[in-house]
């Protein structure tokens, strides 16, 4: 669900930010709200739209699964483990935390990238590496379905970009509690770092007109100021 939502928010957050930058309406927006409030409003609005769409899909799938389970013997036995997992707090709580942090992380990244672009063509240059990054956890998910105890999945779940997708896959196999807490803490810390960096980039791009070519020097200046 997180993977589908990330691909859904690209159009809304990235393209919407490019349009606002090209129309130069950020100054007008920032006279009414502060920048953190503007970014939070964008994330919440897009989350509401995409979650409503995905909830509709989920209800449709649930209704269809219920009908099939009553008509075809044995299907109910296949669906039962998934229903049990949804009712298990040990699985669903880390999953929800991962979902929220992953959404914030990737949503801020896409808004920051959009703030540096004047056209969709420029955005495509930045989107290509992001698409590759998003495809990597999908390969790990397929591996997890075949071999839930795969060392590759265990190792990849420590990478903050992949943790939101992979942590929940480890939960049914009772990983050590310290690993779960450590991965959630690492994921939360990385999400805060992304939030801070993306806000800086967004301010430079959307408000001050910085472009793709200025990103390297801008980030270097931000870190130099931080360490200084």
FIDREN-861969 format. One line per field, with one value per residue (C-alpha): x, y, z; residue in three letters. Coordinates in nm, 4 decimals. Each point is the difference from the previous one (the first is absolute). Layout:
N
px <- (X, ...)
py <- (Y, ...)
pz <- (Z, ...)
residuo <- (ALA, ...)
END
This chain:
228
px <- (0.0000, 0.2850, 0.1667, -0.3241, -0.0587, 0.3528, -0.0593, -0.3365, 0.1431, 0.2605, -0.2546, -0.1630, 0.3015, 0.2660, -0.2096, -0.1967, 0.3191, 0.1423, -0.3191, 0.0078, 0.3669, -0.0527, -0.2985, 0.1992, -0.2770, 0.2098, 0.0468, -0.3766, -0.0486, 0.2669, -0.1696, -0.2849, 0.1792, 0.3483, 0.2079, -0.0271, -0.3786, -0.0091, 0.2004, -0.2062, -0.3208, 0.1212, 0.0952, -0.3275, -0.2141, 0.1674, -0.0104, -0.3752, -0.0574, 0.2189, -0.1087, -0.3656, 0.0766, 0.1919, -0.2668, -0.2514, 0.2271, 0.0384, -0.3748, -0.0601, 0.2661, -0.1432, -0.3524, 0.1213, 0.2081, -0.2954, -0.2245, 0.2634, 0.0673, -0.3671, -0.0272, 0.3276, 0.1033, 0.3509, 0.0346, -0.0954, 0.3009, 0.2243, -0.1521, -0.0070, 0.3747, -0.0191, -0.3005, 0.1832, 0.3051, -0.2152, -0.1321, 0.3473, 0.1397, 0.3547, -0.0271, -0.2344, 0.1584, 0.3510, -0.1711, -0.1947, 0.3079, 0.1966, -0.2835, -0.0194, 0.3759, 0.0460, -0.2729, 0.1507, 0.3484, -0.0847, -0.2622, 0.2526, 0.2596, -0.2379, -0.1079, 0.3635, 0.0837, -0.3009, 0.1034, 0.3241, -0.1672, -0.1718, -0.1212, -0.1043, 0.3006, 0.2353, -0.1899, 0.0446, 0.3771, -0.0378, -0.2758, 0.2044, 0.2284, -0.3003, -0.1860, 0.2991, 0.0149, -0.3696, 0.0308, 0.2707, -0.2262, -0.2469, 0.2650, 0.0589, -0.3752, -0.0106, 0.2964, -0.1769, -0.3043, 0.2211, 0.2353, -0.1322, 0.3202, 0.2294, 0.3132, -0.0364, -0.3337, 0.1445, 0.2924, -0.2046, -0.2458, 0.2810, 0.0232, -0.2266, -0.1292, -0.1199, -0.1005, -0.3564, -0.0667, 0.1864, -0.0378, -0.3585, 0.1104, 0.2238, -0.2644, -0.1852, 0.3297, 0.0568, 0.3270, 0.1812, -0.1703, 0.3209, 0.0304, -0.3566, 0.0487, 0.3400, -0.1358, -0.2988, 0.2307, 0.2369, -0.2928, -0.1418, 0.3375, 0.0531, -0.3524, 0.0776, 0.3231, -0.1871, -0.2648, 0.2634, 0.1962, -0.3099, -0.1310, 0.3309, -0.0046, -0.3666, 0.0605, 0.2983, -0.1802, -0.3550, 0.0668, 0.3442, -0.0126, 0.2907, 0.0239, 0.1392, 0.3493, 0.0002, -0.0927, 0.3552, 0.1349, -0.3127, 0.0208, 0.3708, -0.0744, -0.2737, 0.2299, 0.2853, -0.2289, -0.1252, 0.3511, 0.1198)
py <- (0.0000, 0.2386, -0.0760, 0.0693, 0.3202, 0.1268, -0.0447, 0.1733, 0.3064, 0.0624, 0.1567, 0.2140, 0.1202, 0.0196, 0.1375, 0.2300, 0.1499, 0.0539, 0.1807, 0.2227, 0.0825, 0.0814, 0.2214, 0.1706, -0.0206, -0.1083, 0.3552, 0.0422, -0.3268, 0.0826, 0.3281, -0.2050, -0.2996, -0.0935, -0.2365, -0.3013, 0.0477, 0.0140, -0.3221, -0.1771, 0.1075, -0.1380, -0.3345, -0.0336, 0.0990, -0.2462, -0.2681, 0.0514, -0.0307, -0.3060, -0.1788, 0.0443, -0.1526, -0.2898, -0.0551, -0.0409, -0.2581, -0.1793, -0.0145, -0.1262, -0.2703, -0.0960, -0.0273, -0.2025, -0.2268, -0.0582, -0.0985, -0.2316, -0.1566, -0.0885, -0.1486, -0.1923, -0.2508, 0.0496, 0.3673, 0.1002, -0.1921, 0.2095, 0.3320, -0.0857, 0.0582, 0.3481, 0.0902, -0.1311, 0.2124, 0.3129, -0.0688, -0.0579, 0.3181, -0.1393, 0.0151, 0.2889, 0.2583, -0.0148, -0.0089, 0.3207, 0.1764, -0.1038, 0.1148, 0.3483, 0.0575, -0.1360, 0.2254, 0.3091, -0.0931, -0.0560, 0.2754, 0.2591, -0.1283, 0.0400, 0.3478, 0.1050, -0.1322, 0.1756, 0.3309, -0.0070, -0.0562, 0.2392, -0.2659, -0.3643, -0.0807, 0.1208, -0.2074, -0.3145, 0.0322, -0.0140, -0.2609, -0.2693, -0.0793, 0.0181, -0.2571, -0.2342, 0.0529, -0.0853, -0.3146, -0.1525, -0.0763, -0.1695, -0.2580, -0.0551, -0.0455, -0.2738, -0.1682, 0.0220, -0.1777, -0.2873, -0.0070, 0.1976, -0.0566, 0.1191, 0.1791, 0.2428, 0.1232, 0.0269, 0.2077, 0.2174, 0.0839, 0.1933, 0.2426, 0.2948, 0.0456, -0.3630, -0.0442, 0.1358, -0.2730, -0.2930, 0.0258, -0.1276, -0.3055, -0.1082, 0.0331, -0.3320, -0.1822, 0.1508, 0.1902, 0.1079, 0.2940, 0.2015, -0.0275, 0.1207, 0.2954, 0.0824, -0.0051, 0.2164, 0.2436, 0.0127, 0.0516, 0.2812, 0.1742, -0.0246, 0.1315, 0.3046, 0.0561, -0.0205, 0.2368, 0.2545, -0.0239, 0.0040, 0.3120, 0.1764, -0.1089, 0.0928, 0.3479, 0.0546, -0.1304, 0.1225, 0.3293, 0.1040, -0.1569, -0.2453, -0.2637, -0.3478, 0.1343, 0.1825, -0.3060, -0.1261, 0.3331, 0.0693, -0.3270, 0.0540, 0.3417, -0.1403, -0.2659, 0.2490, 0.2343, -0.2894, -0.1211, 0.3547)
pz <- (0.0000, 0.0804, -0.3325, -0.1883, 0.1952, -0.0708, -0.3720, 0.0362, 0.1772, -0.2704, -0.2314, 0.2687, 0.1964, -0.2686, -0.2848, 0.2295, 0.1397, -0.3514, -0.1031, 0.3079, -0.0612, -0.3681, 0.0838, 0.2793, 0.2576, 0.2984, 0.1226, 0.0056, 0.1871, 0.2561, 0.0889, 0.1457, 0.1540, 0.1154, -0.2108, 0.2394, 0.0053, -0.3804, -0.0339, 0.2679, -0.1728, -0.3319, 0.1544, 0.1900, -0.2995, -0.2360, 0.2694, 0.0377, -0.3745, -0.0564, 0.3188, -0.0985, -0.3381, 0.1541, 0.2651, -0.2814, -0.1614, 0.3328, 0.0645, -0.3535, 0.0449, 0.3410, -0.1384, -0.2961, 0.2223, 0.2316, -0.2897, -0.1459, 0.3404, 0.0415, -0.3486, -0.0391, 0.2685, 0.1369, -0.0893, 0.3525, 0.1333, -0.2253, 0.1092, 0.3723, 0.0677, -0.1547, 0.2174, 0.3069, -0.0858, -0.0231, 0.3494, 0.1484, 0.1672, -0.0179, -0.3790, -0.0679, 0.2369, -0.1552, -0.3385, 0.0689, 0.1366, -0.3079, -0.2259, 0.1541, 0.0117, -0.3524, -0.1349, 0.1654, -0.1202, -0.3655, -0.0118, 0.1165, -0.2471, -0.2934, 0.1083, 0.0388, -0.3476, -0.1495, 0.1559, -0.2034, -0.3394, -0.2378, -0.2420, 0.0038, -0.2199, 0.2723, 0.2553, -0.2104, 0.0434, 0.3778, -0.0013, -0.1755, 0.2971, 0.2334, -0.2080, 0.0182, 0.3759, 0.0331, -0.2106, 0.2218, 0.3001, -0.2355, -0.0892, 0.3723, 0.0518, -0.2649, 0.1687, 0.3366, -0.1411, -0.1179, 0.2995, 0.2994, 0.1967, -0.2794, 0.1295, -0.2903, 0.1366, 0.3523, -0.1238, -0.2372, 0.2790, 0.1734, -0.2933, 0.0957, -0.3561, 0.0001, 0.3664, -0.0472, -0.2573, 0.1546, 0.3786, -0.0058, -0.2012, 0.2873, 0.2723, -0.0562, 0.0619, 0.3467, -0.0485, 0.3193, 0.1675, 0.0086, -0.3777, -0.0524, 0.2349, -0.1493, -0.3553, 0.0941, 0.1804, -0.2974, -0.2338, 0.2170, 0.0227, -0.3741, -0.0653, 0.2184, -0.1926, -0.3314, 0.1370, 0.0991, -0.3253, -0.2199, 0.1743, -0.0701, -0.3637, -0.0397, 0.1412, -0.2306, -0.3069, 0.0447, 0.1760, -0.1252, -0.3474, 0.0320, -0.2725, -0.0497, -0.0648, 0.3336, 0.2076, 0.0627, 0.1158, 0.2014, 0.1946, 0.0547, 0.1455, 0.2235, 0.1471, 0.0363, 0.1930, 0.2132, 0.0925, 0.0530)
residuo <- (UNK, UNK, UNK, UNK, UNK, UNK, UNK, UNK, UNK, UNK, UNK, UNK, UNK, UNK, UNK, UNK, UNK, UNK, UNK, UNK, UNK, UNK, UNK, UNK, UNK, UNK, UNK, UNK, UNK, UNK, UNK, UNK, UNK, UNK, UNK, UNK, UNK, UNK, UNK, UNK, UNK, UNK, UNK, UNK, UNK, UNK, UNK, UNK, UNK, UNK, UNK, UNK, UNK, UNK, UNK, UNK, UNK, UNK, UNK, UNK, UNK, UNK, UNK, UNK, UNK, UNK, UNK, UNK, UNK, UNK, UNK, UNK, UNK, UNK, UNK, UNK, UNK, UNK, UNK, UNK, UNK, UNK, UNK, UNK, UNK, UNK, UNK, UNK, UNK, UNK, UNK, UNK, UNK, UNK, UNK, UNK, UNK, UNK, UNK, UNK, UNK, UNK, UNK, UNK, UNK, UNK, UNK, UNK, UNK, UNK, UNK, UNK, UNK, UNK, UNK, UNK, UNK, UNK, UNK, UNK, UNK, UNK, UNK, UNK, UNK, UNK, UNK, UNK, UNK, UNK, UNK, UNK, UNK, UNK, UNK, UNK, UNK, UNK, UNK, UNK, UNK, UNK, UNK, UNK, UNK, UNK, UNK, UNK, UNK, UNK, UNK, UNK, UNK, UNK, UNK, UNK, UNK, UNK, UNK, UNK, UNK, UNK, UNK, UNK, UNK, UNK, UNK, UNK, UNK, UNK, UNK, UNK, UNK, UNK, UNK, UNK, UNK, UNK, UNK, UNK, UNK, UNK, UNK, UNK, UNK, UNK, UNK, UNK, UNK, UNK, UNK, UNK, UNK, UNK, UNK, UNK, UNK, UNK, UNK, UNK, UNK, UNK, UNK, UNK, UNK, UNK, UNK, UNK, UNK, UNK, UNK, UNK, UNK, UNK, UNK, UNK, UNK, UNK, UNK, UNK, UNK, UNK, UNK, UNK, UNK, UNK, UNK, UNK)
END
